[in-house]
Amino acid sequence: MSGFEVVGVVLGAIPLLISAIEKYKTTSQRLKFFKYKEPFIVQLIQSLEEQQFFLESDLYVSLNATHLGEEQINDLIRQPNSDLFQDPTIAHAVREYLGNGYVPYQRAVVRCQRVLAEIASNIGGLASESQGTLSSLIQAHPPKDGKYELTKKIKFSLQKDDLEKRIRDLNDATATLRRIRETSVTKTEVTLQSTSRMIAKFASALNAVRSYADRLYSAISAGYNVDCHPEHETRLFLQSRSALMEKKTTVAFTIAFSPSNTGQIPMACYKTDIKVLEEMDSCYATAKAGGHIKVAISLPTETSNPPPNDLEDLCYSVQQARDGGHFLDLYLSQGGCLCYYHKPFKVGVLRDAIAKSTEDIISLEQILGKMEQPNASSAIIRWTLNQRMALSFNIASSIMQLNSTPWLCFPLTSKSLYFARRAELLLQRGAAQYADIPQPFIRQTFFGGAKDLARCACNPRRSMLELGIILLELWHAKTFEAYAIESGLNIDHNFGSRYDVAIKWLDFSTYYVLPFYLDVVTRCIEFTFATSRAAPDWHDIVFRKSVCEYVLKPLWENCPAEFR
């Protein structure tokens, strides 16, 4: 018997067994011993009904993709002995619908068949020659007008322990079918092409930002290709780029430069914006064809700008601006050059540009840890729902902007997301938190005299898993590790271990998280996105659009405009 034919046998046997057990329940209620057995009989009937529901639902959805009409599908489900269960076209439709879940689906159905056969073998009063063989049992008791006429007295010999075991086996099979069904429906939904032009444009815009970010990294690396300090730290502040959702705008990166703390007195960070030039600019003219990427500097005069000069030391230029009270106006050209002008500071700008030392930062993991200590003196209150939506959208969008660039050589986690400690103090002040959104940033170290060799790319599946974990952490104001400890679970660094714990946290969150947010997290953890390639790839435009459609768009829609 083929795997799909088993479905027909199971669907035919379940209503027959339910009828027989119902009759046994009715005729045995007056017996004294039955009151101890009745709760388990009721549970068994419920388990059989759930099994029938999931099998019929899966069949109905999958058969919609075949040549069968609605009436034929209904007849097939009502008449499990139909020859259509032996039709290879029908079996293929179910296999296509379930995808990778088809084999687990078959196993669950076969397990159900085995349990049903064991139950049937303990029901006295059915045709004795067919007991234990479901197909012959179904043939011996055909329904009439949807009902079964069982003339003999029904006896049911299974006792409490055996009933519990059969109920447990049925529930396990049903849980498997439920999981396969949910995953299959989700995957079916994401295979549909998005009809939103806005999402398509946003996905394209974020891909362009990714290209700019890649060039920016190379330009900064080239500017630090000297031996002034052993290493330099650069902070890249994350931006949601929500304006690109509705219109084309100028792209700029907010960067903070500083030598890393290597034992000497820490130097303050110099924070500035680097604007992307869309058109060919004069600073690009100095980039020689086939040559290495250079950083150019030009000093404006009152009449005209002199030709840009090649910059050999970005650190020195930043120090000049920091110590000399100049404003460093930076641009990134199409050729991958950094161009800038020294301009006089406006009143109040210098203080904002000179950020505090590299030690005055706090990670998202540390913030969440303090949120978990409501009675501690250092505790901080939780972010509001709007703040969490804004941060979720910002982080998810930033992953799409920085993937497959040297900025993200490893998946983003709460350990690698940082904030200025001003954000922590903001949370302690209370009322002010409603008007401000802490701006996260990532840290990158550039080593003096080293060439730009960083070209690693995070695995999309692992990156989306970690994004799902971050979203759960933000929602619950709790670290992933804290949840695991509370639940008595062990976490290793490998994908499988983190996935298993994430799934448990996701299941726990079902009744505590808004439905749209739960769907976003589920897609990230289960990786239910459309792809056009055999393996997930950041350069797959279908995959990128799918993430924008099912992750970024819901977060954007549920985040107030002033918080985006």
C-alpha positions as CSV (number, residue, x, y, z in Angstrom):
1,M,0.0,0.0,0.0
2,S,1.5,3.4,-1.0
3,G,2.0,6.2,1.4
4,F,-1.0,8.2,0.1
5,E,-3.4,5.2,0.1
6,V,-2.8,4.9,3.8
7,V,-4.4,8.3,4.2
8,G,-7.6,7.0,2.6
9,V,-7.6,4.0,5.0
10,V,-7.1,6.1,8.1
11,L,-9.8,8.6,7.0
12,G,-12.2,5.7,6.5
13,A,-11.4,4.0,9.8
14,I,-11.5,7.1,12.1
15,P,-15.3,7.8,11.8
16,L,-16.1,4.1,12.1
17,L,-14.1,3.7,15.3
18,I,-15.6,6.9,16.7
19,S,-19.1,5.5,16.1
20,A,-18.2,2.2,17.8
21,I,-16.6,3.8,20.8
22,E,-19.5,6.3,21.1
23,K,-21.9,3.3,21.2
24,Y,-19.8,1.6,23.8
25,K,-19.8,4.7,25.9
26,T,-23.6,5.0,25.7
27,T,-24.3,1.4,26.6
28,S,-21.7,1.1,29.4
29,Q,-22.6,4.3,31.4
30,R,-24.8,2.3,33.8
31,L,-22.0,0.0,34.7
32,K,-20.2,0.9,37.9
33,F,-16.6,0.4,36.7
34,F,-17.2,2.7,33.7
35,K,-17.0,5.9,35.7
36,Y,-13.2,5.4,36.1
37,K,-12.8,4.7,32.4
38,E,-15.1,7.3,31.0
39,P,-12.7,10.3,31.0
40,F,-10.2,8.4,29.0
41,I,-12.9,7.3,26.5
42,V,-13.8,11.0,26.0
43,Q,-10.2,11.9,25.5
44,L,-9.7,9.1,23.0
45,I,-12.8,10.3,21.0
46,Q,-11.4,13.9,21.0
47,S,-8.0,12.7,19.8
48,L,-9.6,10.8,17.0
49,E,-11.7,13.8,16.0
50,E,-8.6,16.1,15.9
51,Q,-6.7,13.5,13.8
52,Q,-9.6,13.5,11.3
53,F,-9.8,17.3,11.2
54,F,-6.1,17.8,10.3
55,L,-6.1,15.0,7.7
56,E,-9.2,16.3,6.0
57,S,-8.0,19.9,6.1
58,D,-4.6,19.1,4.6
59,L,-6.3,17.1,1.8
60,Y,-8.7,19.9,1.0
61,V,-6.0,22.5,0.7
62,S,-3.5,20.4,-1.3
63,L,-6.2,19.0,-3.7
64,N,-7.2,22.5,-4.6
65,A,-4.0,22.6,-6.7
66,T,-5.2,19.6,-8.8
67,H,-7.6,19.2,-11.7
68,L,-10.4,18.2,-9.2
69,G,-13.3,20.5,-8.6
70,E,-14.7,21.4,-5.2
71,E,-17.4,18.8,-5.4
72,Q,-15.0,16.1,-6.4
73,I,-12.7,17.0,-3.5
74,N,-15.6,16.9,-1.0
75,D,-16.7,13.5,-2.4
76,L,-13.1,12.2,-2.1
77,I,-12.9,13.2,1.6
78,R,-16.4,11.8,2.3
79,Q,-15.6,8.5,0.5
80,P,-12.1,7.4,1.6
81,N,-12.3,4.2,-0.4
82,S,-12.4,6.2,-3.7
83,D,-10.0,5.1,-6.4
84,L,-8.7,8.7,-6.5
85,F,-6.4,7.8,-3.5
86,Q,-4.6,5.5,-6.0
87,D,-4.3,8.3,-8.6
88,P,-0.6,9.3,-8.9
89,T,-1.6,12.8,-9.9
90,I,-3.4,13.3,-6.6
91,A,-0.6,11.9,-4.6
92,H,1.9,14.2,-6.4
93,A,-0.3,17.3,-5.6
94,V,-0.2,16.4,-1.9
95,R,3.6,15.8,-2.1
96,E,4.1,19.2,-3.8
97,Y,2.0,21.0,-1.2
98,L,3.8,19.5,1.8
99,G,7.3,19.8,0.2
100,N,10.0,18.6,2.7
101,G,7.2,17.8,5.2
102,Y,5.8,14.9,3.0
103,V,8.0,12.2,4.5
104,P,7.2,13.3,8.2
105,Y,3.6,13.5,7.1
106,Q,3.7,9.9,5.8
107,R,5.3,8.7,9.0
108,A,2.7,10.4,11.2
109,V,-0.2,8.9,9.1
110,V,1.4,5.4,9.3
111,R,1.8,5.8,13.1
112,C,-1.9,6.8,13.3
113,Q,-2.8,3.7,11.2
114,R,-0.9,1.5,13.6
115,V,-2.7,3.0,16.6
116,L,-6.1,2.7,14.9
117,A,-5.4,-1.0,14.1
118,E,-4.5,-1.6,17.8
119,I,-7.7,0.1,19.0
120,A,-9.8,-1.8,16.4
121,S,-8.4,-5.1,17.6
122,N,-9.7,-4.4,21.1
123,I,-13.3,-3.5,20.0
124,G,-15.6,-6.5,20.2
125,G,-18.7,-6.5,18.1
126,L,-17.2,-5.5,14.8
127,A,-16.8,-8.2,12.1
128,S,-14.5,-10.7,13.7
129,E,-12.8,-11.7,10.5
130,S,-11.7,-8.1,9.8
131,Q,-10.5,-7.1,13.2
132,G,-6.9,-5.8,13.1
133,T,-7.1,-5.1,9.4
134,L,-8.4,-1.6,8.8
135,S,-9.1,-1.8,5.1
136,S,-11.2,-5.0,5.5
137,L,-12.9,-3.5,8.5
138,I,-14.0,-0.5,6.5
139,Q,-15.3,-2.7,3.7
140,A,-17.3,-4.8,6.2
141,H,-19.0,-1.6,7.7
142,P,-19.9,0.8,4.9
143,P,-21.7,3.9,6.1
144,K,-25.3,4.7,5.1
145,D,-26.1,8.3,4.8
146,G,-23.0,9.2,6.7
147,K,-23.8,6.9,9.6
148,Y,-22.7,3.4,10.7
149,E,-25.2,0.7,11.7
150,L,-23.6,-1.4,14.4
151,T,-26.1,-4.0,15.3
152,K,-24.0,-6.1,17.7
153,K,-23.1,-5.2,21.2
154,I,-19.8,-3.3,21.4
155,K,-17.2,-4.2,23.9
156,F,-14.0,-2.3,24.5
157,S,-11.2,-4.2,26.3
158,L,-8.6,-1.5,26.6
159,Q,-8.0,-0.4,30.2
160,K,-6.8,2.9,31.7
161,D,-3.0,2.5,31.1
162,D,-3.5,1.2,27.5
163,L,-6.0,4.0,26.8
164,E,-3.5,6.6,28.0
165,K,-0.8,5.2,25.7
166,R,-3.1,5.2,22.7
167,I,-4.2,8.7,23.4
168,R,-0.6,9.8,23.8
169,D,0.4,8.2,20.5
170,L,-2.5,9.8,18.7
171,N,-1.7,13.2,20.1
172,D,1.9,12.9,19.1
173,A,0.9,12.1,15.5
174,T,-1.6,15.0,15.5
175,A,1.1,17.4,16.8
176,T,3.3,16.4,14.0
177,L,0.5,17.0,11.5
178,R,-0.3,20.3,13.0
179,R,3.4,21.5,12.8
180,I,3.7,20.3,9.2
181,R,0.4,22.0,8.2
182,E,1.4,25.3,9.7
183,T,4.8,25.2,8.1
184,S,3.3,24.2,4.7
185,V,0.7,27.0,4.8
186,T,3.4,29.6,5.6
187,K,5.7,28.4,2.8
188,T,2.8,28.4,0.4
189,E,2.0,32.0,1.3
190,V,5.6,33.2,0.8
191,T,5.9,31.7,-2.6
192,L,3.4,34.2,-3.9
193,Q,5.1,37.1,-5.7
194,S,4.7,40.4,-3.9
195,T,2.5,42.9,-5.8
196,S,3.6,45.8,-3.7
197,R,5.7,48.3,-5.8
198,M,6.6,50.1,-2.6
199,I,8.2,46.9,-1.2
200,A,10.0,46.2,-4.4
201,K,11.5,49.7,-4.4
202,F,12.4,49.5,-0.8
203,A,14.2,46.2,-1.3
204,S,16.1,47.7,-4.2
205,A,17.0,50.8,-2.2
206,L,18.3,48.8,0.7
207,N,20.4,46.8,-1.7
208,A,21.9,50.0,-3.0
209,V,22.7,51.1,0.6
210,R,24.4,47.7,1.0
211,S,26.6,48.5,-1.9
212,Y,27.4,52.0,-0.5
213,A,28.2,50.4,2.9
214,D,30.6,48.0,1.3
215,R,32.4,50.8,-0.5
216,L,32.5,52.9,2.7
217,Y,34.2,50.1,4.6
218,S,36.9,49.9,1.9
219,A,37.4,53.7,1.9
220,I,37.8,53.9,5.6
221,S,40.2,50.9,5.6
222,A,42.3,52.7,2.9
223,G,42.3,55.9,5.0
224,Y,43.6,54.0,8.0
225,N,46.4,52.2,6.0
226,V,49.1,53.9,8.2
227,D,50.9,53.1,11.4
228,C,49.8,56.0,13.6
229,H,48.0,53.7,16.1
230,P,47.9,49.9,16.3
231,E,44.1,50.0,15.7
232,H,41.3,52.4,15.2
233,E,37.7,51.9,16.3
234,T,34.8,53.0,14.0
235,R,31.2,53.0,15.2
236,L,28.5,52.7,12.5
237,F,25.2,53.9,13.7
238,L,22.2,51.9,12.5
239,Q,19.4,53.6,10.6
240,S,16.1,52.2,9.5
241,R,16.1,54.2,6.2
242,S,12.3,54.3,6.5
243,A,12.2,57.4,4.3
244,L,13.3,55.1,1.4
245,M,10.0,53.2,1.8
246,E,8.1,56.1,0.3
247,K,10.5,58.2,-1.7
248,K,14.1,58.4,-2.9
249,T,16.3,60.4,-0.5
250,T,20.0,61.2,0.0
251,V,21.8,58.4,1.8
252,A,24.2,59.2,4.6
253,F,26.0,57.1,7.1
254,T,26.6,58.3,10.7
255,I,30.1,57.3,11.8
256,A,32.1,57.9,15.0
257,F,35.9,57.7,14.6
258,S,38.5,57.1,17.4
259,P,41.7,55.2,18.1
260,S,40.9,52.2,20.2
261,N,41.9,52.2,23.9
262,T,45.3,50.5,23.8
263,G,46.6,51.6,27.2
264,Q,47.0,55.3,26.6
265,I,44.5,57.9,27.6
266,P,41.4,57.2,25.6
267,M,40.7,59.7,22.9
268,A,37.2,61.1,22.4
269,C,35.2,59.9,19.4
270,Y,34.6,62.2,16.5
271,K,31.0,61.7,15.2
272,T,30.0,62.9,11.7
273,D,27.8,62.1,8.7
274,I,29.2,60.7,5.5
275,K,26.9,61.6,2.6
276,V,26.8,59.5,-0.5
277,L,27.2,61.3,-3.8
278,E,24.9,59.9,-6.5
279,E,26.7,61.6,-9.4
280,M,30.3,61.7,-10.5
281,D,32.1,64.2,-8.3
282,S,35.4,66.0,-8.5
283,C,36.9,63.9,-5.8
284,Y,36.3,60.8,-7.9
285,A,38.6,62.2,-10.6
286,T,41.6,61.4,-8.5
287,A,40.8,57.7,-8.4
288,K,43.1,56.1,-11.0
289,A,41.6,53.4,-13.1
290,G,42.6,50.0,-11.8
291,G,44.3,51.6,-8.8
292,H,43.6,51.1,-5.1
293,I,40.8,53.1,-3.4
294,K,42.0,56.4,-2.1
295,V,40.6,59.0,0.3
296,A,40.7,62.6,-1.2
297,I,40.6,65.9,0.6
298,S,39.8,69.3,-0.8
299,L,39.9,72.7,1.0
300,P,37.3,75.2,-0.3
301,T,38.1,78.8,-1.0
302,E,35.8,81.8,-1.4
303,T,36.0,81.7,-5.2
304,S,36.3,78.0,-6.2
305,N,37.3,74.6,-4.9
306,P,40.9,73.6,-5.6
307,P,41.5,70.1,-7.0
308,P,41.0,67.4,-4.4
309,N,44.1,66.0,-2.8
310,D,44.8,62.4,-1.9
311,L,44.6,61.7,1.8
312,E,47.2,59.4,3.3
313,D,46.1,59.5,6.9
314,L,42.4,59.6,7.9
315,C,43.3,59.5,11.6
316,Y,45.4,62.7,11.3
317,S,42.6,64.4,9.4
318,V,40.1,63.5,12.1
319,Q,42.5,64.7,14.8
320,Q,42.9,68.0,13.0
321,A,39.1,68.5,13.0
322,R,38.8,67.5,16.6
323,D,41.7,69.6,17.9
324,G,41.3,72.6,15.6
325,G,37.6,73.1,16.0
326,H,36.8,72.4,12.4
327,F,33.8,70.5,11.1
328,L,34.7,67.5,8.9
329,D,32.2,67.4,6.0
330,L,32.6,63.9,4.5
331,Y,31.3,62.5,1.3
332,L,31.5,59.0,-0.4
333,S,31.8,59.1,-4.2
334,Q,30.8,56.5,-6.7
335,G,34.4,55.6,-7.1
336,G,34.7,54.6,-3.5
337,C,36.6,57.7,-2.3
338,L,36.1,59.7,0.8
339,C,36.0,63.4,0.0
340,Y,35.7,66.1,2.7
341,Y,35.9,69.7,3.5
342,H,37.0,71.4,6.7
343,K,34.3,73.9,7.7
344,P,33.9,76.2,10.7
345,F,31.8,74.8,13.5
346,K,28.4,76.3,14.1
347,V,27.5,77.1,17.7
348,G,26.7,73.9,19.6
349,V,27.8,71.6,16.9
350,L,31.3,70.9,18.3
351,R,29.9,69.3,21.5
352,D,27.6,67.0,19.5
353,A,30.4,66.0,17.1
354,I,32.9,65.1,19.9
355,A,31.4,62.0,21.4
356,K,32.5,60.5,24.7
357,S,35.2,57.9,25.2
358,T,34.9,54.3,23.9
359,E,34.3,53.1,27.4
360,D,31.0,55.1,27.8
361,I,28.9,52.5,26.0
362,I,26.5,49.7,26.9
363,S,25.4,46.7,24.9
364,L,21.8,45.7,24.3
365,E,22.5,42.5,26.3
366,Q,23.6,44.6,29.3
367,I,20.5,46.9,29.0
368,L,18.2,43.9,28.9
369,G,20.0,42.4,31.9
370,K,19.3,45.5,34.0
371,M,15.7,45.5,32.9
372,E,15.4,42.1,34.5
373,Q,16.3,43.5,37.9
374,P,13.4,45.6,38.9
375,N,14.5,45.9,42.6
376,A,18.2,46.6,41.9
377,S,19.6,50.1,42.4
378,S,21.0,50.0,38.8
379,A,17.7,48.8,37.3
380,I,16.2,50.6,34.4
381,I,12.6,50.6,33.2
382,R,11.5,48.8,30.0
383,W,11.3,50.5,26.7
384,T,7.8,51.4,25.6
385,L,6.1,49.4,22.9
386,N,6.7,52.2,20.3
387,Q,10.4,52.2,21.2
388,R,10.6,48.4,20.8
389,M,8.8,48.6,17.5
390,A,11.3,51.3,16.3
391,L,14.3,49.4,17.4
392,S,13.0,46.1,15.9
393,F,12.4,47.9,12.5
394,N,15.8,49.6,12.7
395,I,17.7,46.4,13.5
396,A,15.9,44.3,10.9
397,S,16.4,47.0,8.2
398,S,20.1,47.4,9.1
399,I,20.7,43.7,8.6
400,M,19.3,44.0,5.1
401,Q,21.6,47.0,4.5
402,L,24.8,45.5,5.9
403,N,24.6,41.8,5.0
404,S,27.5,40.3,2.9
405,T,29.6,43.4,3.8
406,P,32.6,43.5,6.2
407,W,30.5,45.4,8.6
408,L,28.6,42.2,9.5
409,C,31.1,39.3,9.4
410,F,29.1,37.6,12.1
411,P,25.3,37.5,12.8
412,L,24.1,40.5,14.7
413,T,23.2,39.7,18.3
414,S,22.3,41.6,21.5
415,K,26.0,41.2,22.4
416,S,27.2,43.1,19.3
417,L,24.6,45.9,19.4
418,Y,25.7,49.0,21.5
419,F,24.2,52.2,22.7
420,A,25.7,55.3,24.3
421,R,25.1,55.2,28.1
422,R,23.0,58.3,27.6
423,A,20.4,55.9,26.4
424,E,20.5,54.1,29.7
425,L,20.2,57.3,31.6
426,L,17.3,58.3,29.4
427,L,15.4,55.2,30.5
428,Q,15.9,56.1,34.2
429,R,14.5,59.6,33.7
430,G,11.0,58.3,33.0
431,A,8.9,60.7,31.0
432,A,11.6,61.6,28.5
433,Q,11.7,58.1,27.2
434,Y,8.5,58.7,25.3
435,A,10.1,61.2,23.0
436,D,13.5,59.6,22.3
437,I,14.6,56.5,20.5
438,P,18.0,55.2,21.5
439,Q,20.2,54.9,18.5
440,P,22.1,51.5,18.3
441,F,25.5,51.1,16.7
442,I,28.0,48.4,15.8
443,R,31.7,48.6,16.4
444,Q,34.4,47.8,13.9
445,T,38.2,47.7,14.5
446,F,40.6,48.7,11.7
447,F,44.2,47.7,12.2
448,G,46.9,50.1,11.1
449,G,48.9,49.2,8.0
450,A,46.5,46.3,7.2
451,K,44.8,46.0,3.9
452,D,41.1,45.5,3.5
453,L,40.8,41.8,3.5
454,A,37.5,41.4,5.3
455,R,35.1,39.8,2.9
456,C,33.2,37.2,5.0
457,A,29.4,37.0,4.8
458,C,26.9,35.7,7.4
459,N,24.8,32.7,6.5
460,P,21.3,34.1,5.8
461,R,19.6,31.3,7.8
462,R,21.7,31.9,10.9
463,S,21.3,35.7,10.5
464,M,17.6,35.5,10.4
465,L,17.5,33.1,13.4
466,E,19.5,35.6,15.4
467,L,17.2,38.4,14.3
468,G,14.2,36.4,15.5
469,I,16.0,35.9,18.9
470,I,16.7,39.7,19.1
471,L,13.0,40.4,18.4
472,L,12.0,38.1,21.2
473,E,14.5,39.7,23.6
474,L,13.2,43.2,22.8
475,W,9.6,42.1,23.4
476,H,10.2,40.2,26.6
477,A,12.9,42.6,27.9
478,K,15.0,39.5,28.6
479,T,18.2,38.0,27.2
480,F,18.1,34.7,25.3
481,E,20.5,33.2,27.9
482,A,18.3,34.3,30.8
483,Y,15.2,32.6,29.3
484,A,17.3,29.4,28.7
485,I,18.5,29.4,32.4
486,E,14.9,30.0,33.7
487,S,13.7,27.1,31.5
488,G,16.5,24.7,32.5
489,L,17.8,24.6,28.9
490,N,21.4,24.5,27.8
491,I,22.6,26.6,24.9
492,D,25.7,26.0,22.7
493,H,26.9,28.4,20.1
494,N,26.0,26.0,17.2
495,F,22.9,26.7,15.1
496,G,21.0,23.6,16.1
497,S,21.2,24.4,19.8
498,R,20.1,28.0,19.5
499,Y,17.3,27.0,17.1
500,D,15.9,24.5,19.5
501,V,15.8,26.9,22.4
502,A,14.4,29.7,20.1
503,I,11.5,27.4,19.0
504,K,10.7,26.7,22.7
505,W,10.7,30.5,23.5
506,L,8.6,31.1,20.4
507,D,6.0,28.5,21.5
508,F,6.0,30.0,25.0
509,S,5.4,33.5,23.5
510,T,2.3,32.5,21.5
511,Y,-0.2,34.1,24.0
512,Y,2.1,37.0,25.1
513,V,3.0,38.6,21.8
514,L,1.0,40.6,19.3
515,P,-0.1,38.3,16.3
516,F,1.8,40.3,13.6
517,Y,5.0,40.4,15.7
518,L,4.7,36.7,16.4
519,D,4.4,36.0,12.7
520,V,7.5,38.1,12.0
521,V,9.5,36.2,14.6
522,T,8.2,32.9,13.4
523,R,9.3,33.6,9.8
524,C,12.8,34.6,11.0
525,I,13.3,31.6,13.2
526,E,11.7,29.0,10.8
527,F,13.2,30.8,7.8
528,T,9.9,30.7,5.8
529,F,10.9,33.1,3.0
530,A,10.6,32.7,-0.8
531,T,13.9,32.0,-2.6
532,S,14.9,31.4,-6.2
533,R,18.0,29.4,-5.5
534,A,18.8,26.0,-4.0
535,A,20.5,27.6,-1.0
536,P,19.7,30.9,0.8
537,D,21.7,33.7,-0.7
538,W,21.8,37.4,0.2
539,H,22.2,38.3,-3.5
540,D,18.9,36.5,-4.3
541,I,16.5,39.3,-5.1
542,V,13.4,37.1,-4.5
543,F,14.7,36.3,-1.0
544,R,15.4,40.0,-0.2
545,K,12.0,41.1,-1.4
546,S,10.4,38.3,0.7
547,V,12.2,39.5,3.9
548,C,11.1,43.1,3.1
549,E,7.5,41.9,2.6
550,Y,7.1,39.7,5.6
551,V,9.5,41.3,8.1
552,L,10.2,44.9,7.4
553,K,6.7,45.9,6.1
554,P,4.8,44.6,9.2
555,L,7.2,46.3,11.6
556,W,7.1,49.5,9.5
557,E,3.3,49.5,9.4
558,N,3.0,49.0,13.2
559,C,5.6,51.6,14.2
560,P,4.2,55.2,14.5
561,A,5.7,57.6,11.8
562,E,7.5,59.7,14.4
563,F,9.3,56.7,15.8
564,R,10.5,55.2,12.5
